[in-house]
């Protein structure tokens, strides 16, 4: 039984690492999206079509 718990713990640890990695990737994507949105906002503000 102890061996089974040990392998579950290993799986849980691996999943936790994967989740943290995914979280970092998602945060990077959000930062890029935010930067693009800010650029688009600036472009829109300077766009003559807006006025």
Protein Blocks (a to p, Z undefined) as FASTA:
>chain_A
ZZmmmmmmmmmmmmmmmmmmmmmmmmmmmmmmmmmmmmmmmmmmmpmklZZ
